[in-house]
Amino acid sequence: MRHTLLSLLIGFLLYLPFSKYNLWFFVFPALYLLFKNPKPYIWNLSGFVFFFLSLRCINIASVEFGGLNPLLAYGIFTLFVLFLTLYQFSVPLVLAKKLTLRKNSLFVPTLALSFVLFEVFRSYFPYGGFPWLIFGSVVSEIPLFKFSLHYLNVYGASAVLIFSIIFIERKKWVSVLLVTFTALLSLYAKSEIERSYTEAKTIKVALIQTAVDQHTKLNWERFKKETPKILEILEEAVKKKPDLVIMPESAFPFFFSEDEDSHKYRLMELSMQTPIIVGLIDIREGMKPFNSAYLINKGMVQHYDKIKLLPVGEYLPYPFGFLKEIFQSIGGIDYVAGSKPNPLETKGIKIATPICFEVAYYDLVKKLAKSSNIVAVLTNDGWFKDSDCTYQHLRWAKVRAIENGVYVLWVNNSGDTGVIDYKGNILAKLPYMKRDILFYDVPLRP
């Protein structure tokens, strides 16, 4: 019973830093208790509770919007949580025991290293990985130390965080050394990034939060009725003559290749006055669907196709295609992944446009941001309402801003649309599910 209660406590404490209430400071006692009690029962139950609480918001999409029976949805979800628990908690524990055998002094450090390595593996395998709930992402909330992400990246931050905690009792000097090193690294990173922005060019951006209810977005005819209202707010944004207007993922209920659509004509007309970036679904290359970001300006069109597709949400990986016959909510044609991590360019400004879940991939955003002046994430979190999942998603924008030393524009259908500086601070944002425009003068990374 004592081990069960302890496991439940650890799992709950691990969840709190990833809740929408942003109780990031609980990461310290949570990881301390976890690594102080490296027993299979405690680790497995703690991991299960952590993943279950942190990801239960996934069921909003599957039950409310996907139409799955709640019992069936939670049954599938429980299997997914069990898989994540085995992957992230069970396997590192077994591996650490086998590697260290009877060398007890090396067991906990080996376990810590294994845990971080499996955060990396989990981010890419299988089926493109699940780079979510990475403990290094919590560092983006810690004053000063968050700047260490610029050099360590999110996985290095996980390692430093965990190793600082596991040595706090037996080898305090190691913890002190790690904390001191990270503080100095953070100060240097902060100074270096600030220096690069001293003479940065500034542009005026207009971010549009379309605020279309997810039930409406899933009904093509109802969505079409919202389109004139969305175009009205786009017209309002264009009248203020910003340097760039940005709209969220799948902002309109038409395919870009549909020449006969009157709403598309109006979009093209407005793009003659100012550049517009908009998320659209399109059919190309012989009826293949793509989730894309389009830059339209004076008749010129560029696009970026989403590269990292979401399993189940955007395609069913092999050998699970048969599930389309069983569950109508996940039927239809699989999306096609893009292959070019290209920024969009207008007026000499290069804009990286990762779409939705892609912001969680360190290497992809790094590639996109490397040759860009600014990052704009186009997304629609209406699938998860105002839940922990929505908050966890937004945190990745903070992480990527600090890692790349760049401003990130978070352009969301539902909210919160906002501007995030290279320090990971949200400078301005729109209220949840309010259809509005956010104007902001944003410095460009030189």
C-alpha positions in Angstrom: 0.0 0.0 0.0 2.8 2.4 0.8 4.4 1.8 -2.6 1.1 2.3 -4.3 0.4 5.6 -2.5 4.0 6.8 -3.2 3.6 5.9 -6.9 0.3 7.7 -7.2 1.9 10.8 -5.6 5.0 10.7 -7.9 2.8 10.3 -11.0 0.6 13.2 -9.9 3.6 15.4 -9.2 5.2 14.5 -12.6 1.9 15.6 -14.2 1.6 19.0 -12.5 4.4 20.7 -14.5 2.6 19.8 -17.7 -0.9 20.9 -16.5 -2.4 24.1 -17.9 -1.8 25.7 -14.5 1.9 25.7 -15.2 3.1 24.4 -11.8 6.6 23.9 -13.2 8.3 23.9 -9.8 6.9 20.5 -8.9 9.3 19.0 -11.4 12.0 19.0 -8.7 10.3 16.9 -6.0 8.7 14.7 -8.7 12.0 13.7 -10.3 13.7 13.5 -6.9 11.2 11.0 -5.6 11.1 9.1 -8.9 14.9 8.5 -9.0 15.1 7.9 -5.2 12.7 4.9 -5.6 13.9 3.0 -8.7 11.7 0.0 -8.2 9.8 -1.6 -11.1 6.4 -1.3 -9.4 6.9 2.3 -8.4 8.3 3.4 -11.8 5.6 1.6 -13.8 2.7 2.9 -11.8 4.2 6.4 -11.6 4.7 6.5 -15.3 1.3 5.2 -16.1 -0.4 7.9 -13.8 1.8 10.6 -15.3 1.0 9.8 -18.9 -2.7 9.1 -18.2 -3.3 12.4 -16.4 -1.1 14.5 -18.8 -2.7 13.0 -22.0 -6.3 12.3 -21.0 -7.2 15.5 -23.0 -6.6 13.5 -26.2 -10.0 11.9 -25.5 -11.7 15.2 -26.2 -10.7 14.8 -29.9 -11.7 11.1 -30.1 -14.9 11.2 -28.2 -16.4 14.7 -28.7 -15.2 15.3 -32.2 -14.3 11.8 -33.4 -17.6 10.2 -32.3 -16.0 7.2 -30.6 -17.8 5.5 -27.8 -16.2 6.8 -24.6 -15.5 3.3 -23.2 -13.8 2.3 -26.5 -11.9 5.6 -26.7 -10.6 5.3 -23.1 -9.8 1.6 -23.7 -7.6 2.5 -26.8 -6.1 5.4 -24.9 -5.2 3.2 -21.9 -3.3 0.8 -24.3 -1.4 3.9 -25.7 -0.5 5.0 -22.2 0.7 1.5 -21.3 2.9 1.5 -24.4 4.4 4.9 -23.4 5.0 3.7 -19.8 6.8 0.7 -21.0 8.9 2.7 -23.5 9.8 5.6 -21.2 9.9 4.1 -17.7 10.1 0.3 -17.8 12.8 -0.3 -20.5 15.3 2.4 -19.2 15.0 0.8 -15.7 15.6 -2.8 -17.0 18.5 -1.5 -19.2 20.2 0.4 -16.4 20.1 -2.8 -14.2 21.6 -4.9 -16.9 24.3 -2.4 -17.7 25.4 -1.8 -14.1 24.8 -5.3 -12.7 26.1 -5.0 -9.1 27.8 -1.7 -9.4 25.3 0.2 -7.2 27.1 3.5 -7.4 26.6 3.6 -11.1 23.0 2.5 -11.2 21.1 5.7 -10.7 23.4 7.8 -13.1 23.0 5.1 -15.7 19.2 5.1 -15.2 19.1 8.9 -15.6 21.1 8.7 -18.8 18.9 5.9 -20.1 15.8 7.9 -19.2 17.0 10.9 -21.3 18.1 8.7 -24.2 14.6 7.1 -24.3 13.1 10.6 -24.4 15.1 11.1 -27.6 14.2 7.7 -29.0 10.5 8.2 -28.2 10.6 11.5 -30.1 11.4 9.7 -33.4 10.4 6.0 -33.2 8.1 4.4 -34.0 6.0 6.1 -36.8 7.8 9.4 -36.6 7.8 9.4 -32.8 5.9 11.2 -30.0 8.1 14.2 -28.9 5.7 15.2 -26.1 6.0 15.6 -22.3 9.8 15.9 -22.5 11.1 17.1 -19.1 13.6 19.5 -20.6 10.7 21.5 -21.9 9.8 22.5 -18.3 13.2 24.4 -18.2 11.6 27.0 -20.5 9.6 28.1 -17.5 12.6 28.5 -15.1 13.9 32.1 -14.9 17.4 32.6 -16.2 18.1 28.9 -16.6 15.7 28.7 -19.5 18.3 30.4 -21.7 20.4 27.3 -21.4 18.1 25.7 -24.0 19.8 27.8 -26.6 22.9 25.6 -26.4 21.7 22.5 -24.7 18.4 22.0 -26.6 15.5 20.4 -24.9 17.1 16.9 -24.5 20.3 18.4 -23.1 18.2 20.4 -20.6 16.5 17.1 -19.6 19.9 15.6 -18.8 21.2 18.6 -16.8 17.9 18.8 -14.9 17.8 15.2 -13.9 21.5 14.8 -13.1 21.3 18.0 -10.9 18.5 16.3 -8.9 19.9 12.8 -8.6 23.3 14.0 -7.1 21.7 16.5 -4.7 22.1 14.1 -1.7 25.2 12.0 -2.2 27.4 14.2 -4.3 26.3 17.8 -3.8 29.3 19.2 -5.5 28.2 17.6 -8.8 24.8 19.3 -8.4 26.4 22.6 -7.5 28.7 22.3 -10.5 25.9 21.5 -12.9 23.7 24.4 -11.6 26.6 26.8 -11.7 27.6 25.8 -15.2 24.0 26.0 -16.5 23.6 29.5 -14.9 26.7 30.8 -16.5 25.7 29.2 -19.9 22.3 30.8 -19.6 23.8 34.3 -18.9 26.1 34.0 -21.9 23.3 32.8 -24.2 21.0 35.6 -23.0 23.7 38.2 -23.6 24.6 36.8 -27.1 21.0 36.7 -28.3 20.2 40.2 -27.0 23.2 41.5 -28.8 22.1 40.1 -32.1 18.8 42.0 -31.8 20.3 45.4 -31.0 19.7 46.7 -34.5 17.1 44.3 -35.7 14.6 45.4 -38.3 11.0 45.4 -37.2 7.9 44.5 -39.1 4.2 45.0 -38.3 2.3 41.7 -38.3 -1.4 41.0 -38.1 -2.3 37.6 -36.5 -5.9 36.5 -37.1 -7.6 34.1 -34.7 -10.5 32.7 -36.7 -12.3 31.1 -33.6 -14.3 28.6 -35.5 -15.9 25.9 -33.3 -14.4 22.5 -34.1 -17.9 21.0 -34.7 -18.4 23.7 -37.3 -15.0 23.0 -38.9 -15.9 19.3 -39.3 -19.1 20.2 -41.1 -18.1 21.6 -44.6 -21.4 23.3 -45.2 -21.5 25.0 -41.7 -17.9 26.0 -42.1 -18.6 27.7 -45.5 -21.3 29.8 -43.7 -18.5 31.2 -41.4 -16.2 32.0 -44.4 -17.7 35.5 -45.2 -17.2 36.5 -41.5 -13.6 35.3 -41.6 -13.0 37.2 -44.8 -14.4 40.4 -43.2 -11.9 40.2 -40.4 -9.2 39.5 -42.9 -10.3 42.7 -44.8 -10.1 44.6 -41.5 -6.5 43.4 -41.0 -5.5 44.3 -44.5 -6.9 47.9 -44.2 -4.3 48.6 -41.4 -1.5 47.9 -44.0 0.6 45.5 -42.0 3.8 44.0 -43.5 2.4 40.5 -43.1 -1.0 38.9 -42.3 -1.0 35.4 -40.9 -3.9 33.0 -40.5 -4.1 29.6 -38.7 -4.1 26.0 -40.0 -7.0 25.1 -42.3 -8.4 28.6 -42.0 -10.9 28.2 -44.9 -13.2 25.4 -46.2 -11.9 25.3 -49.7 -9.0 23.7 -51.5 -6.4 26.2 -52.9 -6.6 24.4 -56.2 -10.3 25.1 -56.5 -10.4 27.8 -59.2 -14.1 28.3 -59.1 -14.4 29.2 -55.4 -15.5 32.8 -54.9 -14.0 33.0 -51.4 -10.6 32.0 -52.9 -11.0 34.9 -55.4 -11.5 37.3 -52.5 -8.5 35.9 -50.7 -6.4 36.5 -53.8 -7.7 40.0 -54.2 -6.8 40.9 -50.6 -3.3 39.5 -51.2 -2.7 42.1 -53.8 -2.6 44.7 -51.0 -0.4 42.8 -48.4 1.3 39.4 -48.2 -1.0 36.8 -46.5 0.1 33.5 -45.0 -2.8 31.1 -44.6 -3.1 27.4 -43.7 -5.1 25.4 -46.2 -5.8 21.8 -47.1 -5.2 21.2 -50.8 -5.4 18.4 -53.3 -2.5 18.1 -55.7 -0.4 15.5 -57.6 -3.3 13.4 -58.6 -5.8 13.8 -55.8 -3.3 13.6 -53.0 -4.3 15.7 -49.9 -1.7 18.0 -48.3 -1.8 20.1 -45.1 0.0 23.3 -46.2 0.9 26.9 -45.4 0.5 29.2 -48.4 2.1 32.6 -48.9 0.1 34.7 -51.4 1.3 38.1 -52.5 0.4 40.0 -55.7 -0.4 36.8 -57.6 2.7 35.0 -56.5 2.2 31.8 -54.5 4.6 29.8 -52.4 3.7 26.9 -50.1 5.2 24.7 -47.4 3.7 21.2 -47.0 3.6 19.7 -43.6 6.4 17.1 -43.2 5.7 15.5 -39.9 2.2 14.1 -40.1 0.3 13.0 -37.0 -0.4 9.3 -36.8 -4.1 8.4 -36.7 -5.0 12.1 -36.9 -3.6 12.6 -40.5 -2.7 9.1 -41.6 -2.9 5.5 -40.4 0.5 3.8 -40.3 1.1 0.3 -41.4 -0.3 -2.2 -40.4 -3.3 -0.3 -38.9 -5.0 0.7 -42.1 -7.8 -1.8 -41.4 -9.0 0.4 -38.6 -10.6 2.7 -41.2 -13.2 0.0 -41.9 -14.0 -0.3 -38.2 -14.0 3.4 -37.1 -15.7 5.8 -39.5 -14.2 8.8 -37.7 -10.7 8.0 -38.9 -11.7 6.9 -42.5 -10.8 8.8 -45.6 -7.6 9.3 -47.6 -4.3 9.6 -45.7 -2.6 13.0 -46.0 0.7 13.1 -47.9 3.8 14.3 -46.1 5.9 17.1 -47.6 9.6 16.7 -48.2 11.1 20.2 -48.3 11.7 22.1 -45.1 11.6 25.4 -47.0 10.8 28.8 -45.4 8.4 31.2 -47.2 9.8 34.5 -48.4 8.4 37.9 -49.1 10.0 41.4 -49.2 13.3 39.9 -48.1 11.7 38.3 -45.0 12.0 34.6 -44.6 9.3 32.9 -42.5 9.5 29.4 -41.1 6.0 27.9 -40.9 5.9 24.6 -39.0 2.3 23.3 -38.9 0.6 22.2 -35.6 2.4 19.1 -34.1 5.6 19.8 -36.1 6.6 22.5 -33.5 7.5 19.6 -31.1 10.3 18.3 -33.4 13.6 19.9 -32.5 15.5 19.0 -35.6 12.7 20.1 -38.1 12.2 23.5 -36.4 16.0 23.9 -36.2 16.2 23.4 -40.0 13.3 25.7 -40.8 14.5 28.4 -38.4 18.1 28.3 -39.4 17.5 30.2 -42.7 14.5 32.3 -41.4 14.1 35.6 -39.7 10.9 34.6 -37.8 8.9 31.5 -37.0 5.1 31.3 -37.5 3.4 28.2 -36.2 0.0 27.6 -37.8 -2.3 25.4 -35.7 -5.8 24.6 -34.7 -6.1 23.4 -31.0 -9.9 23.4 -31.2 -9.6 19.6 -31.1 -8.6 19.8 -27.5 -10.5 22.9 -26.3 -8.9 24.8 -23.4 -7.2 21.7 -21.9 -3.8 20.6 -20.8 -3.0 19.4 -24.3 -3.5 23.0 -25.7 -1.2 24.4 -23.0 1.5 21.7 -23.6 1.4 22.5 -27.3 2.0 26.2 -26.6 4.9 25.5 -24.4 6.7 24.0 -27.4 6.6 27.4 -29.0 8.4 28.9 -26.0 11.0 26.1 -26.1 11.6 26.6 -29.9 11.9 30.4 -29.5 14.7 30.1 -26.9 16.5 27.3 -28.7 16.6 29.2 -31.9 16.9 32.7 -30.5 13.9 33.8 -32.6 10.5 35.4 -32.2 7.7 32.8 -32.6 4.2 33.8 -33.8 1.6 31.4 -32.5 -1.4 31.6 -34.9 -4.2 29.4 -33.6 -7.8 29.0 -34.7 -9.0 28.6 -31.1 -6.4 30.3 -29.0 -4.3 31.5 -27.5 -2.9 33.3 -30.6 0.1 35.3 -29.5 3.6 36.7 -29.9 6.5 34.9 -28.1 9.9 36.6 -27.9 13.3 34.8 -28.0 13.2 34.7 -24.2 10.1 32.5 -24.3 7.9 35.3 -22.9 4.4 35.7 -24.3 4.3 39.4 -25.1 0.7 39.6 -26.3 -2.1 37.2 -26.9 -5.8 37.0 -27.8 -8.4 35.5 -25.4 -9.4 31.9 -26.0 -12.0 31.5 -28.8 -12.4 35.2 -29.5 -12.4 36.1 -33.2 -10.0 39.0 -33.4 -6.8 40.4 -34.8 -3.5 40.8 -32.9 -1.3 43.6 -34.4 2.3 43.6 -33.2 5.7 45.1 -34.2 8.0 42.1 -34.3 11.8 42.3 -34.5 13.4 40.0 -37.2 16.4 37.9 -36.4 19.2 39.3 -38.5 
